[in-house]
């Protein structure tokens, strides 16, 4: 799996969690324990996505070594 595919996969999971959070919040009696769990997981995924993107940006900004 390429980096791009991995990030896309994490974004899809993030979007599903956002949908689950929205559904839980709109129930007649939302379960705060579930909401906290979902929100923590969503944040963990967001941070992982950002970390992967930052690592990738650092690699592309690094001057390449050429061998003569």
C-alpha positions as CSV (number, residue, x, y, z in Angstrom):
1,X,0.0,0.0,0.0
2,X,1.4,3.4,-1.0
3,X,1.5,6.3,1.3
4,X,-1.2,8.0,-0.6
5,X,-3.5,4.9,-0.4
6,X,-2.8,4.7,3.4
7,X,-3.7,8.3,3.9
8,X,-6.9,7.8,1.8
9,X,-7.8,4.8,3.9
10,X,-7.3,6.8,7.2
11,X,-9.4,9.6,5.8
12,X,-12.2,7.2,4.9
13,X,-12.1,5.8,8.5
14,X,-12.1,9.4,9.8
15,X,-15.2,10.2,7.7
16,X,-17.0,7.1,9.0
17,X,-16.3,8.1,12.6
18,X,-17.6,11.6,11.9
19,X,-20.8,10.0,10.6
20,X,-21.1,7.7,13.7
21,X,-20.6,10.7,16.0
22,X,-23.3,12.6,14.2
23,X,-25.7,9.7,14.4
24,X,-25.0,9.2,18.1
25,X,-25.5,12.9,18.8
26,X,-28.9,12.9,17.2
27,X,-30.2,9.9,19.1
28,X,-32.9,10.6,21.7
29,X,-30.5,9.8,24.5
30,X,-26.9,10.0,23.2
31,X,-24.4,7.9,25.0
32,X,-21.5,10.2,26.2
33,X,-19.2,7.2,26.7
34,X,-19.6,6.2,23.1
35,X,-19.2,9.8,21.9
36,X,-15.9,10.3,23.8
37,X,-14.6,7.0,22.5
38,X,-15.5,7.9,18.9
39,X,-14.1,11.4,19.2
40,X,-10.8,10.2,20.6
41,X,-10.4,7.7,17.8
42,X,-11.3,10.4,15.2
43,X,-8.6,12.7,16.7
44,X,-6.1,9.9,16.7
45,X,-6.7,9.3,13.0
46,X,-6.5,13.0,12.3
47,X,-3.1,13.2,14.0
48,X,-1.9,10.1,12.2
49,X,-2.9,11.7,8.8
50,X,-1.2,14.9,9.7
51,X,2.0,13.1,10.8
52,X,2.1,11.1,7.6
53,X,1.6,14.2,5.5
54,X,4.3,16.1,7.4
55,X,6.7,13.2,7.1
56,X,6.0,13.1,3.4
57,X,6.4,16.8,3.0
58,X,9.8,16.7,4.8
59,X,11.0,14.0,2.5
60,X,10.0,15.9,-0.7
61,X,11.5,19.1,0.6
62,X,14.9,17.4,1.3
63,X,17.4,18.0,-1.5
64,X,18.1,14.8,-3.4
65,X,21.5,13.3,-3.4
66,X,23.0,12.8,-6.8
67,X,25.9,10.4,-7.5
68,X,28.3,11.4,-10.3
